[in-house]
Amino acid sequence: MSAAIARTCIKRAAAAATSVAMVVLLTACGGDDTGSDKPKQPQDTSTRTEEGKSQASDPVEDDEGQVLSTIAGKDGIEVIVSSANRESGGFITVKGRVKNGSKQIWAAVGWQGTEQELVSNGASMAGSSLVDQQGKKRYLILRDTDGRCLCTKFEGLQPGSEAPFFAQFPAPPAETTEVDFQIPTMPTATIKISG
């Protein structure tokens, strides 16, 4: 990929991230049309801790039983993709679970990608991307206004355990119904988009 194309993709991803942040902000400020004074809860898939780090919440219950793809990596690491939903804000949220079948703590080494701003996110899904083979475009992870990825950050997964994940990307055109989900160090998986 040329540097000009990469810069264009990064600018588009930043613009999309800003749009997502505005949608979440406006949703949080709006009423619920029932006359209630309680604000709506934002439909963000992450929660904030005291330090301001984003952490994944559990996937929506109805997604857990569904399997769009299972990705078997080296050393017993397995990714189960349960959903890839097109959201009204112009983005796609991919959710699932990561299983650590190894005999050591797993820390998502390499998954954060190589871009300097994303490397500073620590162990995360920041290096993942979606590829629209039909449209011949790659969609990089979305970021918030502080440059943090809109994705799961991992603290270290114990042997034999599993953890939920999510990752948000700009949405490809509506006619695109399948994309390749790519995570650094893992094989590529083709997943179907719903919504």
C-alpha positions as CSV (number, residue, x, y, z in Angstrom):
1,M,0.0,0.0,0.0
2,S,1.4,3.4,-0.9
3,A,2.0,6.1,1.6
4,A,-0.7,8.3,0.0
5,I,-3.3,5.6,0.2
6,A,-2.4,4.8,3.8
7,R,-2.7,8.5,4.7
8,T,-6.1,8.7,3.0
9,C,-7.3,5.6,4.9
10,I,-6.0,7.0,8.2
11,K,-7.8,10.3,7.6
12,R,-11.0,8.5,6.7
13,A,-10.8,6.3,9.8
14,A,-10.2,9.4,12.0
15,A,-13.2,11.2,10.4
16,A,-15.3,8.0,11.0
17,A,-14.1,7.8,14.6
18,T,-15.0,11.4,15.2
19,S,-18.5,10.7,13.7
20,V,-18.9,7.7,16.0
21,A,-17.9,9.8,19.1
22,M,-20.4,12.4,18.1
23,V,-23.2,9.8,17.7
24,V,-22.4,8.3,21.1
25,L,-22.3,11.8,22.7
26,L,-25.6,12.9,21.1
27,T,-27.3,9.6,22.0
28,A,-26.2,10.0,25.7
29,C,-27.6,13.6,25.8
30,G,-31.0,12.7,24.2
31,G,-34.2,11.8,26.0
32,D,-36.1,8.6,25.5
33,D,-39.3,10.0,24.1
34,T,-41.3,8.7,27.1
35,G,-41.1,11.9,29.0
36,S,-38.6,10.5,31.4
37,D,-35.8,12.8,32.6
38,K,-33.3,10.0,32.6
39,P,-30.8,10.3,29.7
40,K,-30.4,7.4,27.3
41,Q,-27.5,5.2,27.9
42,P,-24.9,5.4,25.0
43,Q,-24.8,2.3,22.9
44,D,-21.0,2.1,23.1
45,T,-19.7,-1.5,23.5
46,S,-17.0,-0.4,25.9
47,T,-16.8,0.9,29.4
48,R,-14.3,3.3,31.0
49,T,-12.3,2.5,34.1
50,E,-10.9,5.1,36.5
51,E,-7.7,5.4,34.5
52,G,-9.7,6.2,31.3
53,K,-8.8,3.0,29.6
54,S,-11.4,1.3,27.4
55,Q,-12.4,-2.2,28.3
56,A,-14.7,-4.5,26.5
57,S,-18.1,-5.4,27.9
58,D,-19.5,-8.8,27.3
59,P,-21.0,-9.5,23.9
60,V,-24.7,-9.2,23.6
61,E,-26.3,-12.4,24.8
62,D,-27.9,-13.4,21.5
63,D,-24.5,-13.2,19.8
64,E,-22.8,-15.7,22.0
65,G,-24.4,-18.9,20.5
66,Q,-23.7,-17.8,17.0
67,V,-20.4,-18.6,15.2
68,L,-19.5,-16.7,12.0
69,S,-16.0,-18.0,12.0
70,T,-13.4,-19.8,14.1
71,I,-9.8,-18.8,13.7
72,A,-7.1,-21.1,15.0
73,G,-3.8,-19.4,15.6
74,K,-0.5,-20.8,16.8
75,D,0.2,-21.9,20.4
76,G,-3.5,-22.8,21.1
77,I,-5.0,-19.3,20.6
78,E,-8.4,-19.4,19.1
79,V,-10.7,-16.5,18.0
80,I,-14.4,-17.2,17.7
81,V,-16.3,-14.4,15.8
82,S,-19.9,-14.3,16.8
83,S,-21.2,-11.2,15.0
84,A,-20.3,-8.4,12.5
85,N,-23.1,-5.9,12.8
86,R,-23.6,-2.9,10.6
87,E,-24.4,0.0,13.0
88,S,-26.5,3.1,12.1
89,G,-23.5,5.4,12.7
90,G,-21.7,4.2,9.6
91,F,-19.5,1.6,11.3
92,I,-19.3,-2.2,11.9
93,T,-18.8,-3.8,15.2
94,V,-17.2,-7.2,15.2
95,K,-17.6,-9.3,18.4
96,G,-16.6,-12.6,19.7
97,R,-14.3,-14.4,22.2
98,V,-10.6,-15.2,22.4
99,K,-9.7,-18.6,24.0
100,N,-6.2,-19.3,25.4
101,G,-5.6,-23.0,24.9
102,S,-1.8,-22.6,25.7
103,K,0.0,-23.3,28.9
104,Q,1.1,-19.7,29.4
105,I,-0.4,-16.3,29.9
106,W,-1.4,-14.8,26.5
107,A,-1.0,-11.0,26.0
108,A,-2.0,-10.4,22.4
109,V,1.6,-9.8,21.3
110,G,1.6,-8.3,17.8
111,W,-2.2,-7.7,17.7
112,Q,-1.8,-4.0,18.3
113,G,-0.2,-3.5,14.8
114,T,2.8,-1.5,14.0
115,E,1.5,2.0,13.7
116,Q,3.1,4.1,16.5
117,E,-0.1,5.6,17.8
118,L,-1.7,2.2,18.0
119,V,1.3,0.5,19.6
120,S,0.9,2.8,22.5
121,N,-2.6,1.3,23.1
122,G,-0.8,-1.8,24.5
123,A,-2.2,-5.3,24.2
124,S,-5.3,-4.8,22.0
125,M,-7.1,-5.6,18.8
126,A,-5.8,-2.3,17.3
127,G,-4.0,-3.9,14.4
128,S,-7.0,-5.7,13.1
129,S,-8.7,-4.7,9.9
130,L,-11.5,-5.6,7.5
131,V,-10.9,-6.1,3.8
132,D,-13.6,-5.7,1.2
133,Q,-12.4,-7.9,-1.6
134,Q,-15.2,-6.8,-3.9
135,G,-14.5,-3.1,-3.4
136,K,-10.8,-3.7,-3.0
137,K,-10.5,-1.6,0.2
138,R,-9.0,-2.2,3.6
139,Y,-10.8,-0.7,6.7
140,L,-8.6,0.0,9.7
141,I,-9.7,0.1,13.3
142,L,-11.6,3.2,14.5
143,R,-10.1,5.4,17.2
144,D,-11.5,7.9,19.7
145,T,-10.4,11.5,19.9
146,D,-7.4,10.6,22.1
147,G,-6.1,8.1,19.5
148,R,-7.2,5.0,21.4
149,C,-8.7,2.2,19.4
150,L,-12.4,1.4,19.6
151,C,-11.5,-2.2,20.4
152,T,-10.8,-4.5,23.3
153,K,-7.6,-4.1,25.3
154,F,-6.3,-7.3,26.9
155,E,-4.7,-7.5,30.4
156,G,-3.3,-11.0,29.9
157,L,-5.4,-14.1,29.4
158,Q,-4.7,-17.0,31.8
159,P,-4.1,-20.5,30.3
160,G,-7.4,-22.3,29.6
161,S,-9.5,-19.1,30.0
162,E,-11.4,-16.9,27.5
163,A,-12.4,-13.3,27.1
164,P,-14.9,-11.3,25.0
165,F,-13.6,-8.9,22.3
166,F,-15.0,-6.2,20.1
167,A,-13.5,-4.1,17.3
168,Q,-15.1,-1.3,15.4
169,F,-14.4,-0.3,11.8
170,P,-15.8,2.1,9.2
171,A,-18.6,0.3,7.3
172,P,-18.0,-0.7,3.7
173,P,-20.8,0.1,1.2
174,A,-24.2,-1.5,1.8
175,E,-23.9,-3.9,-1.1
176,T,-20.8,-5.5,0.6
177,T,-22.1,-8.4,2.7
178,E,-18.9,-10.3,3.4
179,V,-15.4,-9.1,4.5
180,D,-12.1,-10.6,5.4
181,F,-11.4,-10.1,9.2
182,Q,-7.6,-9.9,9.7
183,I,-5.8,-9.9,13.0
184,P,-1.9,-9.7,13.0
185,T,-0.3,-13.2,13.6
186,M,-3.6,-15.0,12.9
187,P,-5.0,-16.5,9.7
188,T,-7.6,-14.4,7.8
189,A,-11.3,-15.3,8.2
190,T,-14.2,-14.4,5.9
191,I,-17.2,-13.2,7.9
192,K,-20.8,-12.2,6.9
193,I,-22.0,-8.7,7.8
194,S,-25.5,-8.4,9.3
195,G,-27.7,-5.4,9.6
